[in-house]
Amino acid sequence: MANAKRAQMSRSVIDRLENENITLASVGKRAVAWGIDKFLLSALFFVIYYDKFDGIDFEQTVVLLANLTLQIVLLDVIYQTFFTWYCGATMGKIAMKIVCVDVNLLDKPSFLNSLVRAFMRIVSENLCFLGFAWAFSNPLFQTWQDKAAKTVVIDVY
């Protein structure tokens, strides 16, 4: 019964998207956007903490990164939350011409939904990307973070 209700809800969202002539972003585009975002965040993190990385060897780098885990996670959550809430897309999504929208409004998500989405993204990444793999199992290509925040990622032209 629960599966039938979920399938009906998915069909309803798909119908709304089709009526508005909106297409879902491919998993490939989303993966490239993820890579761009990770590169940008890594570069930003390195710039912020450059002085701590200067002149240290590999083992010291590993220890430093372990000690800065909370800062890494916070930077990622702040980045994801702000850009999703403010623009509907991170820099990676903008580069790939895709955007995250609320399934009910078909507009950018609220601040709270953007925050939930950012936290669930961290959870998914730390559980061997299972939440990302989830996108292959549903017609809306929703990851765990999309399900939690009630969003979908669509193409923009």
Number of C-alpha atoms within 10 A of each C-alpha: 6 7 8 9 10 12 14 12 12 16 14 13 18 18 13 15 16 12 9 10 8 16 15 20 21 15 17 10 17 21 15 15 22 17 13 18 20 14 13 14 16 15 13 13 15 13 12 10 12 12 9 12 15 9 9 10 9 9 9 12 15 11 10 14 14 11 11 12 11 11 12 15 14 14 16 21 20 15 17 22 25 18 17 26 21 14 15 23 25 24 18 22 26 15 14 21 17 24 23 25 24 19 22 11 9 17 14 21 27 17 15 12 21 31 21 18 26 26 20 21 23 17 16 19 12 11 11 10 15 14 22 22 15 15 18 13 11 12 13 22 22 23 27 21 24 27 18 17 22 18 25 23 25 22 16 13 6
